[in-house]
Amino acid sequence: MKKAHSDHSKAITGVKEDRPISSPRLTLAGLSLSMLLSSLGVSIANVALPTLAQIFAASFQEVQWVIIAYLLAITITIVTAGRIADLFGHKRVFLTGIFLFAAASVLCGLAPELWILITARTVQGLGAAIMMALTMVFVRETVSKERMGSAMGLLGTMSAVGTALGPSLGGLILSGPGWQFLFLAMAPLGILSFVLTYFTLPRDRQAGGKEQQGFDSLGTAILGLTLAAYALAVTLGNGQFGRLNLCLFLAAVSGTGFFVLVESKSKSPLIRLSLFRKTALSSSLGLNVIVSTVMMSTLVVGPFYLSRTLALDEALVGLVLSAGPVISAISGIPAGRLVDYYGAPFMIRAGLLTMMAGSLALSLLPSLFGMTGYIIAIAVLTPGYQLFQASNNTVVMGTVEPDQKGVISGMLNLSRNLGLITGASAMGAVFALASASENITSADAQSIATGMQITFATATLLIAIAFLVSIMADHTPWHRRVLPQQDSR
């Protein structure tokens, strides 16, 4: 009877049997917690910037590096973290990442100087990069393909919960125990994630001889410098693209070309260039950049429109802005189940169509219905984003080669991060240009409303291009592998 019950449980969850402890819920709990922590690491620190500026007697530009250092560390190291895990063991590297995150959280909370806090945040970002890169890898290893969409949806939900929880939880902590506990509070959660994953994740398999040929140190260094140059090019200058930004951007372009040259001649490349010959993979990464760019526009444009055009007070602006993460958290798991039922490639296009409708609604509805129109548009756009993320991640991770799982997962997360920082700069520039204002902070209400309409009309066009790309891309080989398996009985 017990055996029958166990078999029935495994049939429902679709989980494989090669784990030390056969507990799929505990496994997903540990992985979900690591995903929550990596997103919470950004959002919970944002709310503390004014306090940190006062505590450390620093300018706002200086304390911004508490955020920038974390994001840069993730962007620069996430692909490398995945490749190191492919070479030396996913579980071993994943646990190391959680340990780094938890230890750095303690160091952040105890930092007596701003430079120590920024350094600790860099280490915390490194831990977060490892966690983000490998969470999807373990979903692929522990969840069957017919349930992978649901698992990816759960990860999307936890990421959204971390984003939504940060400002409110951070505000409560700041008004109570103090800023140190913004970081110290994440340490016990990191320890809990470490314990859960240590006892439930599958053991690392012994790597074959080919996988141990060597590590591409030169390619890794070039990629890191290239990504750092690009990230700094679009974040420095307080919104002004000056000579330094141009030099950094040109360095990033040159670094990309040099990286491709080095990888084409490397015996053990960090990234196999042949992977990009697969149209499905290349298009999926490109779509991820476009979609993340559009989603960032809501965070760039939304606050200006709500506060300046609709004249909402700060509390109400925060409440309206929290609608997106809340809706994202609610829609993540249902989106994953739809992917399992209808198949990932089909749902990529469904998600993009929904996002297109949401972007168009953001361009039109707020001018007609004000705050209500804005919330309605967000309620259309955000579920479309979750549907796209769950299906796109499932398509990519469903067929990746075993020795490339970490690096491909890292590239997925990197493409998302690049989209976010591109959206903050490029869509911010579109908004400023459309508002016809040299200084967006002094623009009048009507100019900001016009800027918002044009920005999201541009976003609609970008999603339409992404939709056409998804149609032209050949997903057929991937489609057959990630569709839900039918019961043959």
Secondary structure, DSSP 8 states (H G I E B T S, - for coil): -HHHHHHHHHHHHTB-S-SSS--HHHHHHHHHHHHHHHHHHHHHHHTTHHHHHHHTT--HHHHTHHHHHHHHHHHHHHHHHHHHHHHH-HHHHHHHHHHHHHHHHHHHHH-SSHHHHHHHHHHHHHHHHHHHHHHHHHHHHHB-GGGHHHHHHHHHHHHHHHHHHHHHHHHHHHHTT-THHHHHTHHHHHHHHHHHHHHHS-------TGGGS---HHHHHHHHHHHHHHHHHHHTTTT---HHHHHHHHHHHHHHHHHHHHHHH-SS-SS-GGGGGSHHHHHHHHHHHHHHHHHHHHHHHHHHIIIIIS---HHHHHHHHTHHHHHHHHHHHHHHHHHHHH-HHHHHHHHHHHHHHHHHHHHHHHHHHTHHHHHHHHHHHHHHHHHHHHHHHHHHHTT--GGGHHHHHHHHHHHHHHHHHHIIIIIHHHHHHHTT-SSGGG--HHHHHHHHHHHHHHHHHHHHHHHHHHHHS--HHHHHHHS------
